[in-house]
């Protein structure tokens, strides 16, 4: 009766099924499953590797050993009173990284080196550009003279203003006559772009102080040297002019006087000198002296008879020839026309050089033109950037 009661309470259509006896999983099945999973895992790992069972290519990065740069020496005494220079921090030495890459088979020799240069490391650190490098100074009775360092460094290299190093259209402009007028010199340093090179007249005043101001503002500087023009002395470049009639010793004495007027310049530029530069007997010892001292020579391009180019090559002197005088006519429109012609030359030939003087009109015109020229893709560069350097090929 008890079973009948339970059947009545059970829902219709459901019957009682006996529980199946539990089955155990055999050890053989488990082992087979593990073997299959291991095989799949190993196959996947091999497939995902780029080059299975090969030693990976080694890439080694090394940095050249760098020694800390010595703190720049205090400025040597000059014939002019100089303002006290603020103590500059020692620049952190740095060098290009050399990356050695093991090339792929057939791609070239192994361990090929790729050298990465930072253009900003070329030339002197602008923070200390006004401080002379003692290794580049020779003491003399007239003042400090530029000289090659014992390790071969030249003033031309050390005092050069850094630039981009690109191959675009470049225009170099040299503005001369600085230190003659105090107000004019101050205006030129303050208004002209730092890329414009400034040339100092050796007969000027406070040249050491103005050199420091120019270098602190980022300008590269050169020294003007008075050379004999035709119709000398009716046309007179000034005191201690180098002449064709003078002895070699006298000319070298006058040259060294001009060179000793300040420091931190990359080279010299002629002031007049059409007759002197056309005379090989007079010009030869002059150029040899520049080569010995590691200086560049900038020919203003005013004389077609100049022998400077050939002599510079012979004596290892970095050389630049000016393309045009930009301010022979003191008129804004005329100066702008000359500057536009320089731009056209630079686009056609890669570079162009303009020479001017520190007149107020010239300074203002060059400053405004440079702003617009940069927008048109022209790079204004220091004079050292366009020099032909025989020592570098």
C-alpha positions in Angstrom: 0.0 0.0 0.0 2.9 2.3 0.7 4.1 1.9 -2.9 0.6 2.6 -4.2 0.5 5.9 -2.3 3.8 7.0 -3.7 2.7 6.3 -7.2 -0.5 8.4 -6.7 1.6 11.4 -5.6 4.2 11.1 -8.5 3.4 13.4 -11.5 2.0 11.7 -14.5 4.5 10.5 -17.2 7.4 10.1 -14.9 8.8 6.8 -13.8 11.4 6.0 -11.4 14.7 5.0 -13.0 17.3 3.2 -11.1 20.6 5.1 -10.4 23.4 4.1 -12.7 26.5 2.9 -11.0 29.4 5.5 -11.1 32.2 4.8 -13.5 35.9 5.7 -12.8 38.2 7.5 -15.4 40.9 5.2 -16.5 44.6 6.2 -16.1 45.3 5.5 -19.7 42.8 8.1 -20.9 44.3 10.8 -18.7 47.8 10.0 -20.0 46.7 10.1 -23.6 45.1 13.5 -23.1 48.2 15.0 -21.5 50.4 13.8 -24.4 48.1 15.4 -27.0 48.1 18.7 -25.1 51.9 18.8 -24.8 52.3 18.1 -28.5 49.9 20.9 -29.4 51.7 23.4 -27.1 55.2 22.6 -28.5 54.0 22.9 -32.1 52.4 26.3 -31.3 55.6 27.6 -29.7 57.7 26.6 -32.7 55.3 28.1 -35.2 55.2 31.4 -33.4 59.0 31.9 -33.3 60.4 34.0 -36.1 63.5 31.8 -36.6 63.2 28.6 -34.6 66.3 27.1 -33.2 68.5 29.9 -34.5 70.6 32.2 -32.3 69.1 35.7 -32.3 71.0 38.5 -34.0 73.0 40.5 -31.6 72.7 44.3 -31.5 75.3 46.0 -29.5 75.2 49.7 -28.6 78.4 51.4 -27.5 79.1 55.0 -26.5 82.6 56.4 -27.1 84.5 57.1 -24.0 84.1 60.8 -23.1 86.4 62.8 -20.8 85.0 65.8 -19.0 85.9 69.1 -20.6 88.2 71.3 -18.6 86.7 74.5 -17.3 87.5 77.2 -19.7 90.4 79.4 -18.8 89.9 83.0 -17.9 90.2 85.5 -20.7 93.8 86.5 -21.5 94.6 90.1 -21.1 94.1 92.2 -24.2 95.1 95.6 -25.3 91.6 96.8 -24.6 89.8 96.9 -21.2 87.3 94.1 -21.2 84.2 93.6 -19.0 84.4 90.9 -16.4 82.9 87.7 -17.9 80.5 85.8 -15.7 81.6 82.3 -14.6 80.2 79.8 -17.1 79.3 76.3 -16.3 81.4 73.6 -17.8 79.5 72.1 -20.7 78.7 68.4 -20.5 80.8 66.5 -23.0 78.9 64.4 -25.4 79.6 62.5 -28.6 77.8 60.6 -31.3 76.5 57.1 -30.5 78.0 54.3 -32.6 75.5 51.5 -33.3 76.9 48.2 -34.5 74.3 46.1 -36.4 74.9 42.5 -37.5 73.6 42.7 -41.1 71.3 40.1 -42.7 72.9 37.5 -44.9 73.6 39.1 -48.3 72.9 42.7 -47.0 76.6 43.7 -46.7 79.5 43.3 -44.3 78.7 42.4 -40.7 79.1 44.9 -37.8 78.4 47.9 -40.1 78.7 51.2 -38.1 76.1 53.9 -38.2 77.4 57.2 -36.8 74.8 59.7 -35.6 76.1 63.3 -35.5 74.4 66.1 -33.6 74.8 69.3 -35.5 74.6 71.3 -32.3 77.9 69.8 -31.2 79.8 71.5 -34.0 81.6 74.6 -32.9 81.8 76.2 -29.5 79.1 76.0 -26.9 77.3 79.3 -27.0 77.2 79.5 -23.2 81.0 79.9 -23.1 81.5 81.3 -26.6 82.9 84.6 -25.2 85.6 82.9 -23.1 89.0 82.3 -24.9 90.4 78.8 -25.1 93.8 79.1 -23.5 95.2 76.4 -25.7 94.5 78.6 -28.7 96.4 81.6 -27.5 100.0 82.6 -28.0 101.3 85.4 -25.8 103.0 88.3 -27.5 104.2 91.9 -26.8 101.1 93.3 -28.5 98.6 91.0 -27.0 97.2 87.4 -27.3 97.6 85.9 -30.8 95.5 83.0 -32.1 97.4 79.8 -32.7 96.7 76.1 -33.3 96.4 74.0 -30.2 98.9 71.3 -29.5 96.3 68.7 -30.3 95.7 70.3 -33.7 92.5 72.2 -33.0 92.2 75.5 -34.9 90.5 78.8 -33.9 88.5 78.3 -37.1 86.9 75.1 -35.7 86.6 76.0 -32.1 85.1 79.4 -32.4 82.7 78.6 -35.2 79.0 79.1 -34.6 77.0 75.8 -34.8 74.5 75.5 -37.7 72.1 72.9 -39.0 74.4 71.2 -41.5 71.6 70.8 -44.0 72.0 71.1 -47.8 69.3 73.7 -48.4 69.8 77.3 -49.6 72.2 79.1 -47.3 73.1 82.8 -47.1 76.0 84.1 -45.1 76.3 87.8 -44.3 79.3 89.6 -42.8 78.7 93.1 -41.3 82.0 94.9 -40.8 83.2 98.1 -39.1 82.3 97.1 -35.6 84.0 98.8 -32.6 84.4 102.1 -34.6 81.1 103.5 -33.4 80.0 102.5 -29.9 76.3 103.1 -30.6 76.5 101.5 -34.0 78.2 98.5 -32.6 75.7 98.1 -29.8 72.8 98.3 -32.3 74.3 95.8 -34.6 74.9 93.2 -31.9 71.4 93.8 -30.5 69.4 93.9 -33.8 71.1 91.5 -36.2 70.1 87.8 -36.1 72.7 85.7 -34.3 73.5 83.9 -37.5 75.0 87.1 -39.0 78.8 87.2 -38.7 80.3 90.4 -37.3 83.7 91.8 -38.4 85.7 94.1 -36.0 87.9 96.9 -37.2 91.3 96.7 -35.4 91.5 100.5 -35.0 88.2 100.4 -33.0 87.7 100.9 -29.3 86.9 98.4 -26.5 87.1 95.5 -29.0 87.5 92.9 -26.3 84.3 94.0 -24.6 82.4 94.2 -27.8 83.7 90.8 -28.8 82.4 89.3 -25.6 79.0 90.9 -26.1 78.8 89.6 -29.7 79.7 86.1 -28.8 77.3 86.0 -25.8 74.6 87.0 -28.3 75.5 84.1 -30.5 77.4 85.8 -33.3 80.5 84.4 -35.0 83.2 87.1 -35.3 86.1 87.8 -37.6 88.8 90.4 -37.6 89.3 93.0 -40.4 92.8 93.5 -41.6 93.7 96.7 -43.5 95.4 95.9 -46.8 96.8 98.4 -49.4 94.3 99.5 -52.0 95.2 101.2 -55.3 96.0 104.9 -54.9 97.4 104.4 -51.5 97.9 106.6 -49.3 95.3 108.9 -50.8 92.9 106.1 -50.2 94.0 104.9 -46.7 92.5 101.9 -44.8 94.0 103.2 -41.5 96.8 102.6 -39.1 99.2 99.6 -39.6 98.1 98.9 -43.2 99.9 96.0 -44.9 101.5 97.3 -48.1 103.3 95.9 -51.1 106.4 98.1 -50.6 106.9 97.1 -46.9 109.2 94.2 -46.0 107.8 90.8 -45.1 108.7 91.3 -41.4 107.0 94.7 -41.3 103.8 93.3 -42.9 103.8 90.3 -40.5 104.3 92.7 -37.6 101.3 94.8 -38.7 99.2 91.6 -39.3 100.0 90.3 -35.8 99.1 93.7 -34.3 95.6 93.4 -35.9 95.3 89.7 -34.8 96.2 90.6 -31.2 93.3 93.1 -30.8 90.9 90.5 -29.4 90.3 86.7 -29.4 87.6 84.2 -30.2 87.4 84.8 -34.0 87.4 82.3 -36.8 89.3 84.2 -39.4 90.1 87.6 -41.0 88.5 89.6 -43.8 90.3 92.2 -45.9 89.5 95.8 -45.5 90.2 97.3 -49.0 93.4 95.7 -50.3 92.9 95.5 -54.1 96.6 96.1 -54.8 98.0 94.0 -51.9 95.8 90.9 -52.7 97.0 91.0 -56.3 100.7 90.8 -55.4 101.9 87.3 -54.8 105.1 88.4 -53.1 103.2 90.4 -50.5 100.2 88.1 -50.2 102.1 84.8 -49.9 103.6 85.3 -46.4 100.4 86.9 -45.2 98.4 83.8 -46.2 101.0 81.4 -44.8 100.8 83.1 -41.5 97.0 82.6 -41.4 97.5 78.9 -42.3 100.0 78.4 -39.5 97.6 80.0 -37.0 94.5 78.0 -38.1 92.5 81.0 -39.3 90.2 81.4 -42.3 90.4 84.2 -44.9 87.3 85.9 -46.2 87.8 87.8 -49.5 85.1 90.5 -49.8 85.0 89.9 -53.5 85.7 93.5 -54.5 88.8 92.8 -56.6 88.9 90.4 -59.6 92.7 90.4 -59.4 92.9 88.8 -55.9 95.2 85.8 -55.6 93.6 84.8 -52.3 91.8 81.7 -53.5 94.9 80.0 -54.9 97.2 80.9 -52.1 94.6 79.8 -49.5 94.5 76.4 -51.1 98.3 76.2 -51.1 98.6 77.1 -47.4 95.6 75.1 -46.1 93.6 78.2 -45.2 89.8 77.9 -45.1 88.6 80.3 -47.8 85.4 82.3 -48.5 84.8 84.7 -51.4 82.0 87.3 -51.1 79.4 87.4 -53.9 78.3 91.0 -53.5 78.5 94.2 -51.4 75.0 94.6 -50.1 75.1 98.3 -49.1 77.3 100.1 -51.6 74.2 102.3 -52.1 72.7 103.5 -48.8 69.1 103.0 -49.8 66.7 100.5 -48.3 65.3 99.5 -51.7 68.8 99.0 -53.1 69.9 96.9 -50.2 66.8 94.7 -50.4 67.5 94.2 -54.1 71.0 93.0 -53.3 69.7 90.7 -50.5 67.1 89.2 -52.9 69.9 88.6 -55.4 71.8 86.7 -52.7 68.7 84.6 -52.1 68.4 83.8 -55.8 72.1 82.8 -55.9 71.8 80.6 -52.8 68.8 78.8 -54.4 70.8 78.2 -57.6 74.2 77.3 -56.2 73.4 76.2 -52.6 75.0 79.2 -50.9 75.8 82.9 -51.2 77.8 85.5 -49.3 77.0 89.2 -48.8 79.3 91.8 -47.3 78.1 95.0 -45.6 79.0 97.6 -43.0 77.4 98.5 -39.7 75.4 101.5 -40.9 72.1 101.9 -39.2 70.2 101.5 -42.4 72.1 98.3 -43.3 71.5 96.8 -39.9 67.8 97.5 -39.9 67.3 96.3 -43.5 69.3 93.0 -43.0 67.4 92.3 -39.7 64.0 92.6 -41.3 64.9 90.8 -44.5 66.4 87.8 -42.5 63.1 87.3 -40.7 61.2 87.0 -44.0 63.9 85.0 -45.8 63.7 82.3 -43.1 60.0 82.0 -43.7 60.8 81.3 -47.4 63.2 78.5 -46.4 66.5 80.3 -46.5 69.0 79.4 -43.8 71.1 82.3 -42.5 74.5 80.7 -41.6 77.8 81.9 -40.1 80.6 82.6 -42.5 82.5 79.4 -41.4 79.6 77.3 -42.7 80.3 78.2 -46.3 84.1 78.1 -46.2 86.1 75.9 -48.5 88.5 74.1 -46.1 91.5 72.4 -47.7 92.2 70.4 -44.6 88.8 68.7 -44.8 88.8 68.2 -48.6 
